[in-house]
Amino acid sequence: MEGIQAVFEYLRREPVMYNALQRFVNETIQYERSLITFLDVVQTKLDELERRNAQEIMEEDAVSQEPTFNEEEA
């Protein structure tokens, strides 16, 4: 606890360093939020692609189960 208290005391005495730290923390938070937003968009697109792929597989399975017409037997 003494270490963190020393940092707070230093920042209290050095407003330029306090402002630099605050700016860094704010930029880091903004960057992390943009990454989270990007990951949400990517996850949504991935879910949509997986849904489409599952539908295509189900349609292919339905088509392959239809009886085939054999000209030689007809």
C-alpha positions, 0 to 999 in steps of 0.5 A: 500500500505504501508504494501506491500511496507514493505514486499518488503523492508524486502525481499530486505534486506533478500535475503534468505527469498526472495528466499524461497518465490520465490521457494514457488511461483514457486512450487505453480504455477507448482502444479496448472498447473499440476492440470489444465493439469490433469483436462483437461485429465479427462474432455477429458475422461469424454466427450468420455465416455458420447459420448459412452454412448449416442451412446449405448443408441441410439443403444438400442433404435433402437433395441427396436423399431424393430418389435419382432417375435412372434412364436405363431402368425406365 
